[in-house]
Amino acid sequence: MGGRIDGWLILATVSIFGASLANLYAVSSAVGTGLFLRQLIFGCIGFVVFWICSSIRVTAWRQAAPMLFAIGVAFLLAVLLLGEVRSGTRAWFVLGPLSIQPSEFARVGTMLVVAAHLGGRNEPRLNKSAVAGLVLIFLVPIALILLEPDLGVALTYAPLFIAGLWLGGVPARVWVILTLMAALAVGFAWTTVLKPYHKERVLTVFNPDRDPYGAGYQARQSRIAVGSGGTLGQGLGKGSQSVLSFLPAQHTDFAFAAWAEGTGFVGATGLMLAFALLIWRLGVIALGAESRFGLVFAMMVSAWLAFQVVINLGMVMGWLPTTGVTLPLFSYGGSSLLSTCIALAIAHSVWRYRLVN
């Protein structure tokens, strides 16, 4: 039998998802009631999956890590050949009314194999071959995701890579080299990879009036929605930006803006506190882990979720370009919800079995 459950982790997860359902139901008049029902079903499945996965011992997850990573890569290859194209991105398998996004699940496999890679080392610092192995692990899924292309999901692998290097004990000189390489990569991407509409999104952040009805429209309407919420909000489902559909993607990328309009500063703060509780508990789990594998995995999940929260809020407030990074457990999306539940369940397994022989 496993040890005690982490009630705070579960409370934070249920609170965020509960707020998500309330928000999605409130905007149903604009996005349709079908999305609410689908998310509710995925949520029920997600919590069953959470309980099952958290009941599996950490050692079993470590042993299965290479296989799960390979399966994730195989599905990323398959979706490039057989996936459905949506908005210019081939990233989904469509099975009747269900859509599955392999890149969300491949991220969990990547975290597992990185944790196994670092957890099996006894040296305090990574040598060149270990760093090269870590780079290769991340390079494969990121390259396949960029071929879809899906920049938003690819970006979520960045905090995992940085966390892996930090936890592995990379020397300072390597950080300098990687920083220079990152700067060169950004310059290369700007000149050769990014499409004109990507560049417009970046430029609009520095000059919101550059294209108020084009690239800057989403951020502009989002800021209006957040600001109109005031202290207590206009009431869920009563905000003009949401109800009249001025706010785009109010169930996915800009779901937080719809929530802030409906619940105001109080509701937005409450949601952020729930995320803070979730990330804090992951840190506690990591520090209490009995294996390096458990520590690395829990810290990577924490880094990933914190990154998505910061990027999404920056996007909603118009401080960062619109990149398609959603708010975990809150934005609509079955694949994202299930993959997040699996990752949290494995971290919870680290906590449950920390005192079990």
C-alpha positions in Angstrom: 0.0 0.0 0.0 1.1 3.6 -0.6 1.5 6.3 1.9 -0.8 9.1 2.7 -2.2 11.2 -0.2 -1.2 14.9 -0.6 -4.4 16.6 0.1 -3.1 20.0 -0.7 -2.0 18.9 -4.2 -5.4 17.3 -4.8 -7.2 20.4 -3.4 -5.3 22.7 -5.8 -5.9 20.5 -8.8 -9.6 20.1 -8.1 -10.0 23.9 -7.4 -8.4 24.9 -10.7 -10.4 22.4 -12.7 -13.6 23.3 -10.9 -13.0 27.0 -11.8 -12.3 25.9 -15.4 -15.7 24.2 -15.6 -17.5 27.2 -14.2 -15.7 29.5 -16.6 -16.4 27.2 -19.6 -20.1 26.9 -18.7 -20.3 30.7 -18.3 -19.0 31.3 -21.9 -21.1 28.5 -23.4 -23.4 31.0 -25.1 -20.4 32.1 -27.1 -18.5 28.9 -27.6 -21.3 26.3 -27.4 -22.4 23.9 -24.6 -20.7 20.9 -26.3 -17.2 22.0 -25.1 -18.4 22.1 -21.5 -19.7 18.6 -21.7 -16.6 17.3 -23.3 -14.3 18.9 -20.8 -16.4 17.5 -18.0 -16.0 14.0 -19.4 -12.3 14.5 -19.9 -12.1 15.7 -16.3 -13.8 12.6 -14.9 -11.5 10.4 -17.0 -8.5 12.5 -15.9 -9.1 12.1 -12.2 -9.6 8.3 -12.7 -6.3 8.2 -14.6 -4.7 10.4 -11.8 -5.7 7.9 -9.1 -4.5 4.9 -11.1 -1.2 6.4 -12.1 -0.5 7.7 -8.7 -1.0 4.2 -7.3 1.9 2.9 -9.5 5.3 2.8 -7.7 8.0 5.3 -8.7 10.4 2.4 -9.5 7.9 1.2 -12.2 7.7 4.6 -13.8 11.5 4.8 -13.9 11.8 1.4 -15.5 9.1 2.3 -18.1 10.6 5.7 -18.9 12.6 4.7 -22.1 9.6 2.8 -23.5 7.1 5.6 -22.8 9.5 8.1 -24.4 9.9 5.9 -27.5 6.1 5.5 -27.8 5.7 9.3 -27.5 8.3 9.9 -30.3 6.6 7.2 -32.5 3.2 9.0 -32.2 4.8 12.3 -33.0 6.1 10.7 -36.2 2.8 9.2 -36.9 0.8 12.4 -36.5 3.0 14.1 -39.1 1.9 11.4 -41.6 -1.7 10.7 -40.5 -2.8 13.6 -38.4 -5.5 16.1 -39.2 -4.5 19.7 -40.2 -6.1 22.4 -38.2 -5.2 26.1 -38.7 -2.1 25.0 -40.6 -0.9 22.6 -37.9 -0.9 18.8 -38.3 -0.9 17.9 -34.6 -4.1 15.8 -33.9 -5.4 12.3 -34.4 -9.2 12.5 -34.9 -11.3 9.5 -33.6 -14.9 10.4 -34.3 -15.8 13.2 -31.9 -12.5 13.0 -30.0 -9.2 14.7 -30.9 -5.9 13.5 -29.4 -2.7 15.7 -29.4 0.3 13.4 -29.1 2.7 16.2 -28.3 1.0 16.8 -24.9 1.6 13.1 -23.9 5.1 13.0 -25.4 6.1 15.7 -22.9 5.4 13.4 -20.0 7.5 10.7 -21.6 10.3 13.2 -22.1 10.2 14.2 -18.4 10.3 10.6 -17.4 13.3 9.7 -19.5 15.2 12.8 -18.5 14.5 12.0 -14.8 15.7 8.5 -15.4 18.8 9.8 -17.2 19.8 12.2 -14.4 18.6 9.9 -11.6 21.0 7.1 -12.7 24.1 9.3 -12.4 26.2 9.6 -9.2 28.5 12.4 -10.4 27.7 15.9 -8.9 28.0 17.5 -12.4 27.1 16.5 -15.9 30.1 15.7 -18.2 30.1 16.5 -21.9 28.6 13.2 -22.9 25.8 13.5 -20.4 25.0 17.0 -21.6 25.0 15.8 -25.2 22.6 13.0 -24.2 20.3 15.4 -22.5 20.3 17.7 -25.6 19.5 14.8 -27.9 16.6 13.7 -25.7 15.0 17.1 -26.0 16.0 17.7 -29.6 14.0 14.7 -31.0 10.5 15.7 -29.7 11.0 19.4 -30.2 12.1 19.0 -33.8 9.1 16.8 -34.6 6.7 19.2 -32.9 8.2 22.2 -34.8 7.6 20.2 -38.0 3.8 20.1 -37.3 4.4 23.2 -36.7 3.2 23.9 -33.1 5.4 26.6 -31.5 3.2 26.9 -28.4 3.8 23.3 -27.3 7.4 23.3 -28.4 8.0 26.3 -26.1 6.8 24.2 -23.1 9.8 22.0 -23.5 12.2 24.9 -22.8 11.7 25.0 -19.0 12.2 21.2 -18.9 15.5 21.5 -20.7 16.7 24.3 -18.4 15.5 22.5 -15.3 17.3 19.3 -16.5 20.6 21.2 -16.9 20.3 22.9 -13.6 19.4 19.8 -11.7 22.2 17.9 -13.4 24.8 20.5 -12.2 26.0 22.0 -15.4 29.1 24.2 -14.9 28.9 28.0 -15.3 30.9 28.0 -18.5 28.3 25.7 -20.1 25.5 28.2 -19.2 27.4 30.9 -20.9 27.8 28.9 -24.1 24.2 27.8 -24.0 23.1 31.4 -23.6 25.1 32.5 -26.6 23.7 29.6 -28.6 20.2 30.6 -27.6 20.7 34.2 -28.7 22.0 33.0 -32.0 19.0 30.6 -32.3 16.6 33.5 -31.7 18.3 35.6 -34.3 18.2 32.7 -36.8 14.5 32.0 -36.0 13.6 35.7 -36.5 15.2 35.9 -39.9 14.4 32.4 -41.4 11.8 30.5 -39.3 9.2 32.9 -38.0 6.4 33.7 -40.5 5.3 37.3 -40.9 2.3 36.9 -38.6 4.6 35.6 -35.9 6.7 38.7 -36.2 3.7 40.9 -36.1 2.7 39.4 -32.8 6.1 40.1 -31.3 6.2 43.7 -32.6 2.7 44.4 -31.4 3.7 43.7 -27.8 6.1 46.7 -28.0 3.6 48.8 -29.9 0.0 47.8 -29.2 -1.4 50.3 -31.7 0.7 48.9 -34.5 -2.1 46.6 -35.7 -5.1 47.0 -33.3 -7.5 45.0 -35.6 -5.0 42.4 -36.7 -2.1 40.9 -34.7 -2.9 43.1 -31.7 -6.6 42.5 -31.6 -6.5 39.5 -29.3 -4.3 41.1 -26.7 -6.3 44.4 -26.9 -9.6 42.7 -26.2 -8.0 40.6 -23.5 -6.8 43.6 -21.6 -10.2 45.2 -21.9 -11.9 42.1 -20.5 -9.4 41.9 -17.5 -9.8 45.6 -16.8 -13.6 45.6 -17.0 -13.7 42.9 -14.2 -12.8 45.4 -11.6 -12.7 44.2 -8.0 -15.6 41.7 -7.8 -16.2 41.1 -11.5 -19.3 41.4 -13.7 -20.5 37.9 -12.9 -19.6 34.7 -14.8 -21.4 34.7 -18.1 -22.4 38.4 -17.9 -19.2 40.1 -19.2 -19.7 42.0 -22.4 -16.4 40.9 -23.9 -17.2 37.3 -23.3 -20.9 37.2 -24.0 -20.7 39.3 -27.2 -17.7 37.3 -28.4 -15.3 40.3 -28.6 -12.8 38.2 -26.7 -11.3 35.6 -29.0 -10.3 32.1 -27.8 -12.0 32.7 -24.5 -12.1 28.9 -23.8 -8.5 28.2 -24.6 -5.6 30.8 -24.8 -7.6 33.6 -23.2 -9.7 31.7 -20.8 -8.1 33.6 -17.9 -9.3 36.9 -19.4 -12.9 35.6 -19.4 -12.5 34.5 -15.8 -11.1 37.8 -14.7 -13.9 39.7 -16.4 -16.5 37.5 -14.6 -14.9 37.3 -11.1 -12.7 40.4 -11.0 -9.5 40.9 -9.0 -10.8 38.6 -6.2 -11.5 35.6 -8.5 -8.3 36.1 -10.5 -6.3 36.2 -7.3 -8.0 33.1 -5.9 -7.1 31.2 -9.1 -3.5 32.3 -8.9 -3.3 31.2 -5.3 -4.5 27.8 -6.4 -1.7 27.6 -8.9 0.8 28.8 -6.4 -0.4 26.1 -4.0 0.0 23.5 -6.7 3.5 24.5 -7.7 4.5 24.8 -4.0 3.3 21.3 -3.3 5.3 20.0 -6.2 8.4 21.6 -4.7 7.6 20.0 -1.3 7.3 16.6 -3.0 10.6 17.1 -4.8 12.4 18.0 -1.6 10.9 15.0 0.2 11.7 12.5 -2.6 13.8 9.5 -1.6 15.3 9.1 -5.0 17.0 11.5 -7.4 14.6 10.3 -10.1 11.6 11.5 -8.0 13.2 14.8 -7.2 14.1 15.6 -10.8 10.6 14.6 -12.1 8.7 16.6 -9.6 10.9 19.6 -10.1 10.4 19.4 -13.9 6.6 19.2 -13.6 6.8 22.3 -11.3 9.0 24.2 -13.8 6.7 23.3 -16.7 3.5 24.3 -15.0 5.0 27.6 -13.6 6.3 28.4 -17.1 2.9 27.9 -18.7 1.2 30.0 -16.1 3.6 32.9 -16.5 3.6 32.8 -20.3 -0.2 32.5 -20.5 -0.8 35.4 -18.1 1.9 37.5 -19.9 0.0 36.8 -23.1 -3.4 37.6 -21.6 -2.1 40.9 -20.2 -0.4 41.9 -23.5 3.1 41.7 -22.0 4.2 38.8 -24.2 3.4 37.7 -27.7 0.4 35.4 -28.4 2.1 32.0 -28.7 -0.8 29.5 -28.1 0.5 28.5 -24.7 -2.6 27.6 -22.6 -3.3 27.8 -18.9 -2.8 24.2 -17.5 -5.9 22.5 -16.0 -7.9 25.7 -16.8 -8.0 26.1 -20.6 -10.2 23.8 -22.7 -8.4 20.8 -24.1 -8.8 17.1 -23.4 -5.2 16.1 -24.3 -3.7 18.9 -22.2 -5.9 18.0 -19.3 -5.2 14.3 -19.4 -1.4 14.7 -19.8 -1.3 17.2 -16.9 -3.2 14.7 -14.7 -0.7 12.0 -15.6 2.3 14.2 -14.8 0.7 15.3 -11.5 -0.1 11.6 -10.7 3.4 10.5 -11.2 4.7 13.3 -9.0 2.0 12.3 -6.4 3.3 8.8 -6.6 6.7 10.1 -5.5 5.0 11.5 -2.4 2.8 8.4 -1.7 5.6 5.9 -1.8 8.4 8.0 -0.2 8.3 6.0 3.0 7.3 2.6 1.6 9.9 -0.1 1.2 
